[in-house]
Amino acid sequence: MVSDTPDRAPALVDLVRSLLDVRVWTAFDVDPEGRVLAGTDDLGSLQLVEIAPDGTRTALTDLPSRCSGRYLPGRRAVVVQHDTDGDEHMQLSLLDLARPLGRPARLEDLTPIVADPAHMHDLRDVTATSLVYSTNRRNDVDMDVVVRDLATGEERVVYDGGGYVAETVVSHDGRSTAVNRLSLQPNSMIVGVTGPAAAALDPSGGLLTDPDDRAFHVDLAWAADDQTLVMASNHGRELTASVRVPLDGGAWTTLVEDDAHDLDCWVSPDGSSIVVGALVDGTTALAVHEADGQKRCGVDLPADGIATVVWSADGRRLLVSITTPTDPGSLHLVDAGTGAATLVVDGRDGIPAEVRDRLVTPTTHRVPTPDGEQVPCFVYAASPGGDPALAGASVVHVHGGPEAAAHRVFSPVLQALSLLGLTVLVPNVRGSAGYGKRWYSLDDVDKRLDSVADLAALNAWLPDLRLGPGLDPRRSALWGGSYGGYMVLAGVSMQPSLWAAGVDIVGMSSLVTFLENTSGYRRAFREREYGSLEHDRAFLEKASPITYLDDIVAPLFVIHGANDPRVPLSEAEQVAAALEAKGIACELRVYPDEGHGLAKRVNRLDAYPAAMDFLRTHLARPQHEPASHEFAHQTTELP
């Protein structure tokens, strides 16, 4: 991988591969006895593991593709959600834990509950008697919400109003369902209610929020009285807060707010408690609050990473998964009354000692842009033991979404790039979530190229980031997946003189063909962000990297899954074919058993080292150039 001195090259190769081979952990559920249902990719993709109160770990599944699950209340069983080779057509099956197999379950060991491989079935909620899922099987486009009686198999469609369903949650009496779906406004949601509780709403289809309101709602839960919903929302405000919304049309009540940060919230099953997470520059700070918003206690966990929370059914405990830049995922059981935490899984145990000592904690910066904005950015300094030929070289790593964010989480790719000797910039370009409504709205539709311009601002800022000998803006590459892959292609095509190379993973080369060919259930909700084929086609062409194909000079490394339902493989194939015809170096690696990204370790260990070797080839310092060279500012090139 690294053409360095003979003794250093093998050592770096081995360290990078061991880092990319690190196992990750995530939390799914906790039962009343304190057993934890977790996921780990020890077997090659994310599979289910049960952790007993005494710490004993039992591998539950070994399926051909990744899976997730929830305990079935009142029974020793797990509802398993699984797809085929990343196609995202989730199927729902039952795994009986009362009769242990003595080995991880395979597909033939599961009892199908909802089986229809041609369509999606996303698990939304589980009760003792039923499960709730959303599916596009009616017309391949709209998501219906179905409640299935587990004893009889009888199904009731409780919502068929169209759109893409993001959340559903059943009321405590089991008679009503809250449904949260995407609206046609950028990064906005519509909350509605079905069943008897909807009678309190106006007759416009049980809507609790206005479809025309540009507001984001998430983390829906029923209050204890089943007459009120609790959620995180930025309705009428810049940042999300924890709010209570009555079904009778009364005024919204703010429970917990923070003038400087977006908030997430997780409500206990009985509605008596709320865990609130403040998102602070890519990290989560947790606290437990009473139902009225009064703070009960802080949560005794590290505050330098991102946390997710699962409540136990009795509301006495929290299962918290936290990942930091140096921790691939530790699991904690937290006493909801005191905030005291007990470590269940220490994710750092799975990192080899020789790698653990070299992991980097990023620093946080604000990068100025020519139009006066400030781009939040995390910087991973190059490892002191990296390849000297890469001194002064950098990689700008752009997150997917675009309605998402880069967080301070464990990323083997970011750490491996640093280990090789590259400085890595991880920006939250305009349009990213987590910094308020104004920031995530700055790339909507005809503002798309303002986000691309942030890449040029990052490149221009490199000489100001005083790390070691200084960073050379001529030796900087782009790396990104999904929307981040689009940004890679946009950067090398619209700012061709700025970037030395690009690694595009499942990115869009044309916004037009992407929207034409993406899955039907996604099209309308991608158009709300990028623009519509009917009304904005000219701009979509202007914002498409393939429009500027003749300007590309940087070599590209392209990775794609053959079964990607979001960004079709054709997006990668068309740019690779065009660059090949033009004589520009472009390696395309297609994985037949993957979808939107690489979920299987064997494929990651094939693709990522090769991509890093590609970057080393194109970013290494020319032999005649001294390592101490200082680099002058260059003119910022805007698209």
Helices and strands as residue ranges (DSSP letters): H 8-20, E 25-30, E 36-40, E 47-51, E 57-59, E 67-71, E 77-82, E 91-96, G 107-109, E 111-114, E 121-126, E 130-135, E 144-149, E 155-159, E 165-170, E 177-182, E 189-194, G 196-200, E 217-222, E 228-233, E 241-246, E 253-256, E 262-267, E 273-280, E 283-290, E 295-298, E 306-311, E 317-324, E 327-335, E 341-345, G 347-350, H 353-356, E 363-368, E 374-380, G 388-390, E 394-398, H 412-420, E 423-427, H 437-440, G 445-447, H 448-461, G 462-464, G 473-475, E 476-481, H 483-494, E 501-505, H 511-517, H 520-530, H 537-542, G 545-551, E 556-561, H 570-582, E 586-591, H 601-619
